Structures are given as C-alpha cells and as structure tokens.
Amino acid sequence: MKSIDIQTQPLRHARWQMALLGAWLIAAAACSSDSTDPHTPTPTPEPEGPGNIVEVAEGAGFNALLAAATRAGLAETLATGGPFTVFAPTDEAFAALLSSIGATSVDDVPEATLAAILQYHVVSGTVRQAQIPASANSISELTLLFDTSAGVRVNDATVTQADVPASNGIIHVIDKVLALPDLIDIAGFAGLTTLATALTEADLVSTLRGEGPFTVFAPTNAAFAALPALPEGDALELTLQYHVVSGARVAAGDIASGLSTASAVATDSNANALTLILNKDESVNVNAATVMQADIRATNGIIHIIGSVLLPPTIVDLAGFAGLTSLASALGAADGDLVATLSTPGTFTVLAPTNAAFAAITAPTDPSELANLLLYHVLGAPNDAAPVLASGVPNNATLPTLFADNNITSNTESGVTFTDAQGGVANVVIPDVVGTNGVVHVINRVLQPASL
C-alpha cells in the first residue's frame, strides 16, 4: 500500500487557495479600471502655463512685432532668454510708424534700425505694473521714463494692457512704437518743461539734438522756479551752456570719489571753458546742486537731473564749491574785502591753498598782514591780460603778484610748481578751475612772501 505524507497536503491546498485569490484580485482590478465610481472625484488636469514671450505674442496677434523681431534677429532671444519685460506695440502702432516713414512693412526698415528700436522696448527682469519705477534702462542701454500718475505711460506711449504673463517674463501692451530718444526728447519725457522752454528761447534745441555726445545737468522745474528771475538773452544762453559737458557721456559711476572737475560748453570772455566742480561722496553734487536722478541715457548723451540751477560762477564761487573753507575764512577776515574784489569782473589768476596747506602754517592774525599773504597768491593785476592757464605758465619765470614788489617763481619741468620768496615749493594739485572772472589753481602749500 502507498503511503501518504500528511504534512504536504495542507500546504499544497493553501498554495492553490492563494493562487485563486490572486487571480480574483487581478480580475477585480481590471474590472474597476473600466468603470467609474460615482463616489470618487475625477482628478482635474494641471493647467498648462503660458508660453514664452514669442508664443504669447503670437497667440495675441502681435503680427507686426513678431515680424520685426524675426527680421531683426531677436525672436530667438525673446523665446529662449530672459526673464524680460517687453513693452509690446500693437499692429496699429507699427502701422502708424511705417506710415510716418513712408514704409509699407517692416521689411522696408533696415535690420539694424529695427534691432535698435526693438531692444529699446525690452527691459531685463520681470517688472509688473505695481513695480514700475521712475525710469529703467532697456537692453539697448537707453533709458525708458515712466509716469504712473494716471495709469502707466512709458515715454510718450500709454500702456493699454499690463501684466500679460509669459514663461520667461511679462508683456505690457502699448499704443505706440517708442522712438529712440535724444536729449531733448528725454527732457520732455521727464517733464522738464521749464528747461525745454529755456532751451528753445536760447536757440539751443538743435545743438542738443546734435551728434554729441553730451552730458547734461538738467534742473527741475522747481529749481528754475526758485530763481529770483530767469536770465535773459546772452545770460540765459551762457547759463544753459554751463549745464552741458560736450564730448563725453559722464555717468555717475565714472565720477571719482572726492573732488573732480569737468569743462562746460560755456566759456569766459577769453573762450576758456568754465569749470564744473564734481563732488562724489554719499551722493553726487555738481557745484552746490545735488544730483537727484542720475544716468538717464539718450542716443546722444546722458542726463542727470539736479535740484538747483547752476549759475556761471566767479572764482570765489568756485573756491567755495571746491570746499576751500580755510581760504574762504581767510578772505573774509582780511582787510580790503577781498571776497568782493575777487568777485568783480577781471582776469584773475589765483593760487588757492588747500585746507591742509593752511593747517600746516600759522596764518597772520593781523587783517592787513593776512590780506598781503592772500594777495601774494594772486598773479599779476586784473584786466592786464587773460588768466594764466596751466598750459600757459612759463618755465623758470619770475611772476609778479598783487602783493606789490613780491614775486614768485614758476616751473613746469615736472608738473606745475610755484616757489615763494622763502624757497617753499607749492605743487598745483588741481589746475585750471575756470570762472567767469579768472582761473584758480589749487596748490598744496601756502606761499610765504619775504616781508611777512
């Protein structure tokens, strides 16, 4: 008789049950996948995000903008770069531009011109309507100016739809193609109406629409209103020219810390360019005016908005702007009202010691002796000749001063120096600070005459 293993039978039976249960579960799962449980909510698909700037513009029908971007070679940048903020003109805005230049399509506009124009409509970063600043530099480095007092205006265009999202930035729809601005345009966009009127009256508009480059220190309307009266005629022209530096874009970052100078378009009676005193510490100051908004960039230069009107200065004014307080105090304490004397019309050449130079000596306390010491720092006599610029200082020459019968010696072999009667040598550390009535050379030593 065959024996039976009573231990393996239950095990085999259990395995068969498990296999049957597994088959049933698979079948049940298959059935459930083909039916909908009314008690189980259907998952909502995740919404797709917006496309890139080009795709959003295409979907919104900005055909002219896209055609221009493609022709200018910027479409790929706007599709793949960023993030960008784009001020997007409508097709109607492009049509108005093309009509104004006698073109029928963007294909009639040179690619380089299109590229410059379109780059002026793009700002790096995402700037929403609630974050619009007073100004922003476009990727072309030219500045856009904004007015948010009633909606949003950018230069002379109105934002008709703001904050259109894209995956790589944001779009603001505008009703006008932004023209590349010169300095006169920028002054208008910035609301500098008094300056614009004055430039027109002085016949300087065409000059500041010229090639340049220029740096303009532009007073606010309030700055002009603070004047007792606006200069007229030649005085107005000279005043406005004194706010302009020609031949350079002087950005705030280009101005060295401390004291420096720049030459204005305005000149004295001898055609010497009047000097602007620049002082950069926590802020940038030009003469006594503070730069309130810096580095507004135009096609032909740069504008810094300032809080005061710059009046053409005398040499006494310039000494004050240069911070020569010890000299100013000495002039005020000396006999003869030297401040008034050096403020009158003339052709003075003044050697102006620094504050440190005065601190290194014991100045005379007698007002008459102090006056003689100061007159020893003024070359020649007023109205005798033109002021002596550094380039005109003679080498190894004996020069008379306004302290009668007391001379100094000049030397130009290594820089410009002046030697006094006691052998002390003063170096010119800031030359050619030109005012309406002469020139100041800042020196690092107080010169001592023989008789004091």
C-alpha positions as CSV (number, residue, x, y, z in Angstrom):
1,M,0.0,0.0,0.0
2,K,1.2,3.5,-1.0
3,S,1.8,5.8,2.0
4,I,0.6,9.4,2.1
5,D,2.6,12.4,3.5
6,I,0.0,14.0,5.8
7,Q,2.3,17.2,6.2
8,T,2.3,18.2,2.5
9,Q,-1.3,18.0,1.6
10,P,-2.4,21.1,3.6
11,L,0.5,23.0,2.2
12,R,-0.5,22.2,-1.4
13,H,-4.1,23.2,-0.6
14,A,-3.0,26.5,0.8
15,R,-0.9,27.3,-2.3
16,W,-3.9,26.6,-4.6
17,Q,-6.1,28.9,-2.5
18,M,-3.5,31.8,-2.7
19,A,-3.3,31.4,-6.5
20,L,-7.0,31.5,-6.8
21,L,-7.2,34.6,-4.6
22,G,-4.5,36.4,-6.7
23,A,-6.4,35.6,-9.9
24,W,-9.6,37.0,-8.5
25,L,-7.8,40.3,-7.3
26,I,-6.3,40.8,-10.8
27,A,-9.7,40.3,-12.4
28,A,-11.3,42.7,-9.9
29,A,-8.7,45.4,-10.6
30,A,-9.2,45.0,-14.3
31,C,-13.0,45.5,-13.9
32,S,-12.5,48.5,-11.7
33,S,-10.3,50.2,-14.3
34,D,-13.2,50.0,-16.8
35,S,-15.8,51.5,-14.6
36,T,-16.3,54.8,-12.8
37,D,-17.0,55.0,-9.1
38,P,-19.6,57.8,-8.7
39,H,-18.2,58.4,-5.2
40,T,-14.7,59.1,-6.4
41,P,-14.0,62.6,-7.9
42,T,-12.3,62.7,-11.2
43,P,-8.8,64.4,-11.0
44,T,-8.6,67.8,-12.6
45,P,-5.7,68.1,-15.1
46,E,-3.0,70.6,-14.1
47,P,-3.4,73.8,-16.3
48,E,-0.7,74.4,-18.7
49,G,1.4,77.5,-18.1
50,P,1.8,80.4,-20.5
51,G,4.2,80.0,-23.4
52,N,7.3,82.1,-23.9
53,I,7.1,85.8,-24.9
54,V,7.1,85.0,-28.6
55,E,4.4,82.3,-28.2
56,V,2.2,84.6,-26.1
57,A,2.7,87.5,-28.6
58,E,1.8,85.1,-31.5
59,G,-1.3,83.9,-29.7
60,A,-2.4,87.5,-29.0
61,G,-2.0,88.5,-32.7
62,F,1.1,90.8,-32.4
63,N,2.0,90.1,-36.0
64,A,4.0,93.2,-36.8
65,L,6.0,92.9,-33.6
66,L,6.9,89.3,-34.4
67,A,7.7,90.1,-38.0
68,A,10.0,92.9,-36.8
69,A,11.6,90.7,-34.1
70,T,12.3,87.9,-36.7
71,R,13.8,90.4,-39.2
72,A,16.0,91.9,-36.5
73,G,17.2,88.5,-35.3
74,L,15.6,89.0,-31.8
75,A,12.8,86.4,-31.9
76,E,15.0,83.6,-30.6
77,T,16.3,85.8,-27.8
78,L,12.8,86.6,-26.7
79,A,11.7,83.0,-26.9
80,T,14.6,81.4,-25.0
81,G,16.3,84.2,-23.0
82,G,15.1,86.3,-20.1
83,P,13.4,87.0,-18.0
84,F,12.3,90.1,-19.9
85,T,9.8,92.8,-19.6
86,V,8.5,93.7,-23.1
87,F,6.6,96.9,-24.0
88,A,4.7,95.5,-27.0
89,P,3.3,97.9,-29.6
90,T,0.1,96.8,-31.3
91,D,-0.1,96.2,-35.0
92,E,-1.9,99.6,-35.3
93,A,1.1,101.2,-33.6
94,F,3.5,99.6,-36.1
95,A,1.3,100.7,-39.0
96,A,1.4,104.3,-37.8
97,L,5.2,104.2,-37.5
98,L,5.6,102.7,-41.0
99,S,3.2,105.2,-42.5
100,S,5.2,108.1,-40.9
101,I,8.4,106.9,-42.6
102,G,6.8,106.0,-45.9
103,A,7.2,102.2,-45.5
104,T,4.7,99.6,-46.2
105,S,6.0,96.8,-44.0
106,V,8.8,96.1,-41.5
107,D,10.8,94.6,-44.4
108,D,11.3,98.1,-45.7
109,V,13.1,99.1,-42.5
110,P,16.9,98.3,-42.2
111,E,17.6,95.3,-39.9
112,A,19.9,97.4,-37.7
113,T,17.3,100.1,-37.2
114,L,14.7,97.5,-36.3
115,A,17.0,95.8,-33.8
116,A,17.8,99.1,-32.1
117,I,14.1,100.1,-31.9
118,L,13.0,96.7,-30.6
119,Q,15.8,96.5,-28.0
120,Y,14.5,99.8,-26.6
121,H,11.2,98.1,-25.9
122,V,12.8,95.4,-23.7
123,V,14.0,95.6,-20.1
124,S,15.8,92.8,-18.3
125,G,13.9,91.2,-15.5
126,T,10.2,90.9,-14.7
127,V,8.6,94.3,-13.9
128,R,4.9,94.3,-13.1
129,Q,2.7,97.3,-13.3
130,A,2.7,97.7,-9.5
131,Q,6.5,97.8,-9.5
132,I,7.0,100.3,-12.4
133,P,10.0,102.6,-11.4
134,A,10.6,106.2,-12.5
135,S,13.0,105.0,-15.1
136,A,14.7,101.9,-16.3
137,N,17.4,101.1,-18.8
138,S,16.4,98.9,-21.7
139,I,18.7,96.2,-23.1
140,S,19.8,98.8,-25.6
141,E,21.1,100.8,-22.6
142,L,18.9,103.7,-23.5
143,T,16.6,104.8,-20.7
144,L,12.8,104.5,-20.5
145,L,10.9,107.0,-18.4
146,F,7.6,106.2,-16.7
147,D,4.7,108.2,-15.4
148,T,2.3,106.3,-13.1
149,S,0.2,109.3,-12.0
150,A,-2.8,108.0,-14.2
151,G,-2.3,104.5,-15.4
152,V,1.1,103.9,-16.9
153,R,2.9,105.9,-19.6
154,V,6.3,104.9,-20.9
155,N,7.9,107.9,-22.7
156,D,5.0,109.2,-24.8
157,A,3.2,105.8,-25.1
158,T,0.3,104.6,-23.0
159,V,0.1,101.1,-21.5
160,T,-3.2,99.7,-22.7
161,Q,-2.9,96.3,-21.1
162,A,-0.5,95.4,-18.3
163,D,1.0,92.3,-16.8
164,V,0.4,89.8,-19.6
165,P,2.4,86.7,-18.3
166,A,4.8,84.6,-20.2
167,S,7.0,81.8,-19.1
168,N,10.1,83.9,-19.5
169,G,8.9,87.3,-18.5
170,I,5.9,89.7,-18.8
171,I,4.3,91.8,-21.5
172,H,2.8,95.3,-21.3
173,V,0.8,96.3,-24.4
174,I,1.4,99.9,-25.6
175,D,-0.2,102.1,-28.2
176,K,2.9,103.5,-29.8
177,V,6.2,102.3,-31.1
178,L,8.9,104.0,-28.9
179,A,11.3,106.2,-30.9
180,L,14.9,106.2,-30.0
181,P,15.2,109.4,-27.9
182,D,17.7,112.2,-28.0
183,L,18.4,114.5,-25.1
184,I,15.6,116.9,-25.9
185,D,13.1,114.0,-26.1
186,I,14.3,112.7,-22.7
187,A,13.9,116.2,-21.2
188,G,10.3,116.2,-22.4
189,F,9.5,112.7,-21.2
190,A,11.0,113.7,-17.8
191,G,8.6,116.6,-17.5
192,L,11.4,119.2,-17.5
193,T,9.1,121.8,-19.2
194,T,10.9,124.9,-17.9
195,L,14.3,123.6,-19.2
196,A,12.7,122.8,-22.5
197,T,11.2,126.3,-22.8
198,A,14.5,127.9,-21.9
199,L,16.4,125.8,-24.4
200,T,14.0,126.9,-27.1
201,E,14.4,130.6,-26.1
202,A,18.2,130.3,-26.1
203,D,18.1,128.5,-29.5
204,L,19.9,125.5,-28.1
205,V,17.5,122.8,-29.1
206,S,19.2,121.9,-32.4
207,T,22.6,121.8,-30.5
208,L,21.3,119.2,-28.1
209,R,19.7,117.2,-30.9
210,G,23.2,117.0,-32.4
211,E,25.5,114.1,-32.5
212,G,27.2,114.8,-29.2
213,P,27.9,113.0,-27.0
214,F,26.8,115.5,-24.3
215,T,26.4,115.3,-20.5
216,V,23.5,117.5,-19.3
217,F,22.9,118.5,-15.7
218,A,19.2,119.3,-16.0
219,P,17.5,121.4,-13.3
220,T,13.9,120.5,-12.3
221,N,11.0,122.9,-12.8
222,A,11.2,123.7,-9.1
223,A,14.9,124.6,-9.4
224,F,14.1,127.2,-12.1
225,A,11.1,128.5,-10.0
226,A,13.5,129.1,-7.1
227,L,15.4,131.7,-9.1
228,P,14.6,135.3,-8.5
229,A,14.3,135.6,-12.2
230,L,15.2,133.6,-15.2
231,P,18.2,135.1,-17.1
232,E,17.5,136.5,-20.5
233,G,19.3,136.9,-23.8
234,D,23.1,136.1,-23.7
235,A,22.9,135.4,-20.0
236,L,20.3,132.7,-20.5
237,E,22.4,131.1,-23.2
238,L,25.5,131.2,-21.0
239,T,23.6,129.7,-18.0
240,L,22.2,126.8,-20.1
241,Q,25.6,126.1,-21.7
242,Y,27.1,125.9,-18.2
243,H,24.9,122.8,-17.6
244,V,26.4,120.9,-20.6
245,V,29.6,119.0,-21.0
246,S,30.5,118.2,-24.6
247,G,32.4,115.3,-26.0
248,A,31.7,112.8,-23.2
249,R,29.0,110.8,-21.5
250,V,29.9,111.3,-17.8
251,A,27.9,108.6,-15.9
252,A,27.7,108.8,-12.2
253,G,29.9,105.7,-12.0
254,D,32.6,107.4,-14.0
255,I,32.9,110.2,-11.4
256,A,35.7,109.6,-9.0
257,S,35.1,109.7,-5.3
258,G,36.0,113.0,-3.8
259,L,36.6,116.2,-5.8
260,S,37.0,116.3,-9.6
261,T,36.2,118.8,-12.4
262,A,34.6,118.9,-15.8
263,S,34.6,121.6,-18.5
264,A,31.3,123.1,-19.6
265,V,30.3,124.3,-23.0
266,A,30.0,127.8,-21.5
267,T,33.2,129.9,-21.8
268,D,34.6,133.1,-20.2
269,S,35.4,136.2,-22.3
270,N,38.7,134.6,-23.3
271,A,37.0,131.5,-24.7
272,N,38.2,129.3,-21.8
273,A,35.7,126.6,-20.8
274,L,34.0,127.3,-17.4
275,T,34.6,124.6,-14.8
276,L,32.1,122.4,-13.1
277,I,33.1,121.1,-9.6
278,L,32.0,117.5,-9.1
279,N,32.0,116.1,-5.6
280,K,31.1,112.4,-5.1
281,D,30.5,111.1,-1.6
282,E,27.3,109.5,-0.5
283,S,25.7,111.4,-3.4
284,V,26.9,113.2,-6.5
285,N,27.0,117.0,-6.4
286,V,27.8,119.5,-9.1
287,N,28.8,122.8,-7.7
288,A,26.2,123.3,-5.0
289,A,23.5,121.2,-6.7
290,T,22.7,117.6,-5.8
291,V,22.0,115.0,-8.5
292,M,18.5,113.7,-7.8
293,Q,18.3,111.2,-10.6
294,A,21.4,110.1,-12.5
295,D,22.3,108.3,-15.7
296,I,19.2,108.9,-17.9
297,R,20.6,107.7,-21.2
298,A,19.7,109.1,-24.7
299,T,21.1,108.4,-28.1
300,N,23.4,111.4,-28.0
301,G,24.3,111.6,-24.3
302,I,23.3,111.3,-20.7
303,I,21.2,113.5,-18.4
304,H,21.5,113.9,-14.6
305,I,18.5,115.7,-13.0
306,I,19.6,118.2,-10.4
307,G,17.9,120.2,-7.7
308,S,19.4,123.7,-8.4
309,V,20.2,125.9,-11.4
310,L,23.9,126.3,-12.0
311,L,24.8,129.9,-12.4
312,P,28.1,130.8,-14.2
313,P,30.5,131.2,-11.2
314,T,33.2,133.6,-10.2
315,I,36.5,132.3,-8.9
316,V,35.2,132.9,-5.3
317,D,32.2,130.8,-6.0
318,L,34.4,128.0,-7.4
319,A,36.7,128.1,-4.3
320,G,33.6,127.6,-2.2
321,F,32.3,124.7,-4.4
322,A,35.8,123.1,-4.1
323,G,35.5,123.1,-0.3
324,L,38.4,125.5,0.3
325,T,36.9,126.7,3.6
326,S,40.2,127.8,5.1
327,L,40.8,130.1,2.2
328,A,37.3,131.4,2.4
329,S,37.7,132.2,6.1
330,A,41.0,134.0,5.4
331,L,39.5,136.1,2.6
332,G,36.6,137.1,4.9
333,A,39.0,138.1,7.8
334,A,41.5,140.0,5.7
335,D,41.5,143.8,5.1
336,G,40.1,145.2,1.9
337,D,37.0,143.0,1.4
338,L,39.0,140.6,-0.9
339,V,35.8,138.5,-1.4
340,A,34.2,141.4,-3.2
341,T,37.4,142.2,-5.1
342,L,37.8,138.7,-6.4
343,S,34.1,138.6,-7.4
344,T,34.3,141.6,-9.7
345,P,34.9,141.3,-13.4
346,G,38.5,140.7,-14.3
347,T,41.1,138.2,-15.4
348,F,42.4,137.0,-12.0
349,T,44.8,134.0,-11.7
350,V,44.6,132.7,-8.1
351,L,46.8,130.1,-6.5
352,A,44.4,128.6,-3.9
353,P,46.0,126.6,-1.0
354,T,44.1,123.6,0.3
355,N,42.7,123.4,3.8
356,A,45.6,121.1,4.8
357,A,48.1,123.7,3.5
358,F,46.5,126.4,5.7
359,A,46.5,123.9,8.7
360,A,50.3,123.5,8.3
361,I,51.1,127.1,8.9
362,T,50.4,129.8,11.5
363,A,48.5,132.4,9.5
364,P,48.8,136.1,10.4
365,T,46.1,137.4,12.7
366,D,46.6,141.0,11.7
367,P,44.0,141.7,8.9
368,S,46.4,143.8,6.9
369,E,49.2,141.2,7.0
370,L,46.6,138.5,6.2
371,A,45.5,140.5,3.2
372,N,49.1,140.8,1.9
373,L,49.6,137.0,2.3
374,L,46.5,136.3,0.2
375,L,47.4,138.9,-2.4
376,Y,50.7,137.1,-2.7
377,H,48.6,134.2,-4.2
378,V,47.1,136.3,-7.0
379,L,49.3,136.7,-10.1
380,G,49.6,140.0,-11.9
381,A,46.8,142.5,-11.9
382,P,43.2,142.2,-13.1
383,N,42.4,143.3,-16.6
384,D,46.0,143.3,-17.7
385,A,45.7,140.1,-19.7
386,A,43.9,136.8,-19.9
387,P,44.1,134.5,-16.9
388,V,47.1,132.1,-16.9
389,L,46.0,128.5,-17.5
390,A,48.4,125.7,-16.5
391,S,49.4,125.3,-20.1
392,G,50.4,128.9,-20.3
393,V,52.6,129.0,-17.1
394,P,56.1,129.9,-18.2
395,N,59.1,127.7,-17.1
396,N,61.7,129.3,-14.7
397,A,60.0,132.7,-14.8
398,T,59.6,135.3,-12.2
399,L,55.9,136.3,-11.9
400,P,54.6,139.4,-10.1
401,T,51.7,139.2,-7.6
402,L,49.1,141.6,-6.3
403,F,51.2,142.0,-3.2
404,A,53.3,144.8,-4.6
405,D,57.0,144.1,-5.2
406,N,56.7,140.5,-4.1
407,N,57.2,137.9,-6.8
408,I,57.1,134.1,-7.1
409,T,58.9,131.7,-9.5
410,S,57.2,129.3,-11.8
411,N,58.5,125.9,-13.0
412,T,56.9,123.4,-15.4
413,E,59.7,120.8,-15.8
414,S,57.8,118.2,-13.6
415,G,54.2,119.3,-13.4
416,V,53.5,123.0,-12.5
417,T,55.1,124.4,-9.3
418,F,55.5,127.8,-7.8
419,T,58.4,128.7,-5.5
420,D,57.9,131.5,-2.9
421,A,60.5,134.1,-1.6
422,Q,61.5,131.7,1.2
423,G,62.2,128.8,-1.1
424,G,59.0,126.9,-0.4
425,V,57.6,124.9,-3.4
426,A,53.9,124.5,-4.0
427,N,52.6,121.9,-6.4
428,V,49.5,122.5,-8.4
429,V,47.1,119.7,-7.5
430,I,44.0,120.8,-9.4
431,P,44.7,123.1,-12.3
432,D,42.5,125.3,-14.5
433,V,39.4,125.8,-12.4
434,V,37.9,128.5,-14.6
435,G,35.3,131.0,-13.6
436,T,33.8,134.0,-15.3
437,N,36.5,136.3,-14.0
438,G,39.6,134.2,-13.9
439,V,41.2,130.9,-13.1
440,V,42.0,129.1,-9.9
441,H,44.9,126.6,-9.5
442,V,44.6,124.6,-6.3
443,I,48.0,124.2,-4.6
444,N,49.3,122.1,-1.7
445,R,51.3,124.8,0.2
446,V,50.7,128.3,1.4
447,L,53.3,130.6,-0.3
448,Q,55.3,132.9,2.0
449,P,56.5,136.3,0.9
450,A,59.8,137.7,2.1
451,S,58.3,140.5,4.1
452,L,56.0,138.5,6.4
